[in-house]
Amino acid sequence: MTPDHEVLVIGAGFAGIGTGIGLRRAGIDGFAIIDQQDGAGGSWHTNRYPGIAVDITSFSYSYAFEPFPSWSRIFPPGAELKAYADHCIDKYGLRPHLRFHAKVVRAEYSEQHHLWRVFLADGASLTARFVVCATGWLTEPKRPAIEGLDAFKGDVLHTARWDPSLELTGRSVGLIGTGASAVQVIPEIAPRVESLHVYQRTPIWVFPKPDFAVPEPVRRLFGAAPWTQRAIRLLTDTATEAGFVIAMIHHRRFPFLVKAGEAASRLYLRSQVKGDRELMAKLTPAYRLGCKRPSFGKGYWRSFTRDNVRLVTEPIERVTETGVRTADGAEQRFDVLVLATGFQTLENLPPFPVHGAGGRELREFWRTERFQAYEGTSVKGFPNLWFIVGPYSFTGGSWFGMIDYQVTHALRVIREARRRRATQAVVRPEKHDRSFRETLRRVPGTVFAHGSCRRSNSYYFDERGDAPAVRPASTYEAAWRARHFDLDDYAYAGPLGRPA
């Protein structure tokens, strides 16, 4: 049976775009990239809240092979990331391969025909020999399970589904959550609202954000001599690996790195809240740096010193028709509720049922036998399928570093299958299990094994206490392994199951 596409890429964010570029560069043109949204860019297409910007420098937050000389700032705003996505699509000729408004509701593997059938919400279906799931983490907003939320009679909006037409000036606003999006949106809206109450469950480690405009002469230099921008990227990548990844992954060996980071963050907090010890205590995390995603902030902590901003640490009891009631019985009235409560992450992996060999459903497999994958990308019993963001795939450095090595892994296997004229490639169970054992062997040496992580309410962790959102390895090691793993770790088969 001839499939509709040789390769089907699900998701048109940077992971899907990077996969498409990799396929084009490998000479594979029989592919399609589908996405449920009306445009490309993933999170940078759908997220439009005030203050949205990247929280890693633009030199690292881009494809290594495609430096972008036109960034306006060190940490560019979201609109520029969306523009960069469109730039890459046009430069590498991906427009003809894109299909939008294509929401996947189910995927099933045919052992007889060695292909995937992907069913869409509009009733259509597509077939593909190989599937790359590039849906990422940050696609489905997480709505908090707070009693009475649906009964609130004012305006309610999630930061991931921001309504630009909603006017906040002069209104009383309650904001729930103090994660990465809250760090960006609070300083933007605090000066113009009448009052802002921020409901905090768990504080976040924050570092100063050295966000400067990139001078025009420097941008011209980057355009004329791209190697200069690549040189800066090497420095920022190395700093990220040394300052965060090494500290997080090798915490047992280098505990002083985490302690130094915490000291720097506390010093920054002290400078922002002007000696208010009570406020400083409320904003200081009680868990190790690295247990939960930290952030770079520009005015976040200082916002809590404003007369119209109040930090609330009492647990929320319920949302009423007019406001929020906390466990101490206090109730505050609001015109608007902002939910800065992040996304479904591990719960959304993958965001639709996937049935592999024997009809087994992938999410059921992960939830009964633990999140696991060979090199963070493929799963035993699920042939011809790779995840750009899978269990233990992201190293904690640049998102683009992960995209690069995961695409490299998938393309090596697809090219090998083509060379052997195979129609099926599936990771061998013993190789898959060995990879998972090696991952688990490293975990005790990471910061995730620290007892304080249980207090962090971090999306890195699942219900078992595992931390499958982060790979216990450096980006450099993961990239090396993607280029050198043994291709015979996969079993290849041709039509009718004949070995290839």
JOSULKA-V154443 format. One record per pair of residues at least 6 apart in sequence whose C-alpha atoms are under 8 Angstrom apart, sorted by the first residue. I is the first residue (numbers start at 1). J is the second residue. Records with the same first field share a line. If there is no record, write none. Layout:
I=J  J
This chain:
1=113
3=115  127  128  129
4=126  127  128
5=30  31  32  126  127  128  129
6=30  31  128  129  130
7=30  31  32  128  129  130  131  132
8=31  32  33  34  128  129  130  131  132
9=16  19  20  31  32  33  34  131  132  133  134
10=16  33  34  35  131  132  133  134  135
11=33  34  35  36  42  133  134  135  136
12=33  34  35  39  40  41  42  98  134  135
13=40  41  42  43  44  85  134  135  136
14=41  42  85  400  403
15=134  135  136  388  400  403
16=33  133  134  135
17=85  88  89  94
18=63  403  404  407
19=132  403  407
20=31  33  94
21=92  94
22=407  408  411
23=29  31  411
24=92
26=411
31=97
32=97  98  99
33=97  98  99
34=98  99  100  101  102  103
35=99  100  101  102  103
36=100  101  102  103  104
37=100  101  102  103
38=100  101
39=45  100
40=82  85  86
41=81  82  85  86
42=139
43=138  139
44=78  79  81  82
45=82
46=160  161
47=78  159  160  161  162
48=78  159  160  161  162  164
49=159  160  161  162  163  164  185
50=184  185  188  189
51=77  184  185  187  188
52=77  78  181  184  185
53=75  76  77  78  184
54=61  75  76  77  78
55=75  295  296
56=75  398
57=74  75  76  236
58=71  73  74  75  76
59=67  74  229  230  232  233  236
60=233  236  237  398  400
61=398  399  400
62=68  400
63=400  401  404
64=230  400  401
66=88
67=226  229  230
68=84  223
69=219  220  222  223  226  229
70=219  223
71=80  214  219
72=213  214  215
73=211  212  213  214
74=210  211  212  213  214
75=211  212
89=95
102=120  121  122
103=120  121  122
104=118  119  120  121  352
105=118  119  120  121  352  353
106=118  119  120  352  353  354
107=116  117  118  119  352  353  354  355
108=116  117  118  354  355  356  359
109=115  116  117  355  356  357  359  382  383
110=116  117  357
111=357
112=496
113=495  496
114=129  423  424  495
115=127  128  129  130  384  423  424
116=127  128  129  130  131
117=125  126  127  128
118=125  126  127
119=125  126
129=384  423  424
130=384  385  414
131=384  385  386
132=385  386  387  388  410
133=385  386  387  388  389
134=387  388  389
135=350  351  389
136=388  389
137=343  344  345  346  348  349  389
138=343  344  345
139=343  344
140=343  344  348
141=158  160  161  341  342  343  344
142=341  342  343  344
143=158  339  341
144=339  341
146=316  317  318  319
147=317  318  319
148=318  319  320  321
149=318  319  320
151=319  320  321
152=319  320  321  322  323
153=321  322
154=321  322  334  335  336  337
155=335  336  337
156=336  337  338  339
157=163  337  338  339
158=338  339  340  341
159=181  338  339  340  341  342
160=342
168=189  192  193  336
169=192  193  194
170=192  193  194  195
171=193  194  195  334  335  336
172=193  194  195  196  333  334  335  336
173=193  194  195  196  197  334  335  336  337  338
174=196  197  198  199  323  324  334  336  337  338
175=196  197  198  199  337  338  339  340
176=198  199  200  337  338  339  340  341
177=198  199  200  201  339  340  341
178=198  199  200  201  202  203  204  340  341
179=203  204  340  341  342
180=293  294  295
181=340  342
182=340
183=295  296  297  300
184=297  298  300
186=300  303
187=298  299  300  303
190=196  303  308  309
194=308
195=308  309
196=308  309  310
197=309  310  311  312
198=309  310  311  312
199=311  312  313  314  316
200=311  312  313  314
201=313  315
202=285  456  457
203=282  283  284  285
204=283  284  285  292  293  294  295
205=262  265  284  285  289  293  294  295
206=265  269  294  295  296  297
207=264  265  268  294  295  296  297
208=268  296  297  298
209=296  297  298
221=228
222=228  229
237=397  398
240=397
241=397  474  475
243=257
244=290  396  397
245=395  396  397  473  474
246=474
247=254  255  257  258  447
248=258  290  446  447  448
249=443  445  446  447  472  473  474
250=445  446  447
251=257  258  445  446  447
252=445  446  447
253=445
258=288  289  290
259=289
261=289
262=288  289
266=284
269=280  301
270=280
272=299  301  302
273=279  280  301  302  304  305
282=313
286=452  455  456
287=452  453  455  456
288=447  450  452  453
290=447  448
291=447  448  452  453  456  458  460
292=453  456  457  458  459  460
293=458
303=309
304=310  311
314=326  327  328
315=326  327
316=324  325  326  327
317=324  325  326  327
318=324  325  326
319=325
322=333  334  335
323=331  332  333  334  335
324=331  332  333  334
325=331  332
345=459
346=459  462  469
349=363  390
350=363
353=361  362  363
354=361  362  363
355=361  362  382
356=362  381  382  383
357=381  382  383
366=372
371=391  468
372=379  391  392  436  468
373=379  380  390  391  392  432  435  436
374=380  427  431  432  433  435  436
375=392  393  435  482
376=387  389  390  391  392  393  471
377=386  387  388  389  390  391  393  406
378=385  386  387  390  427
379=385  386  426  427  432
380=426  427  428  429  432
381=426  427  429
382=426
383=424  425  426  427
384=424  425  426
386=410
387=406
388=402  403  406  407
389=403
390=469
391=468  469  470  471
392=439  467  468  469  470  471  472
393=402  469  470  471
394=402  469  470  471
395=402  470  471  472  473  474  475
396=470  471
397=475
401=475  479
402=475  479
404=479
405=478  479  482  483
406=482
408=482  483
409=482  483
412=487
413=425  487  490
414=425
416=487
417=423  424  425  492
420=492  500
421=494  500
422=492  493  494  495  499  500
423=492  493  494  495
424=491  492  493  494
425=490  491  492  493
426=490  491  492
427=489  490  491
428=489  490  491
431=489
439=471  472
442=472
443=449  472
446=472
448=467
459=469
460=467  468  469  470
461=467  468  469
462=468
492=499  500
493=499  500
494=500
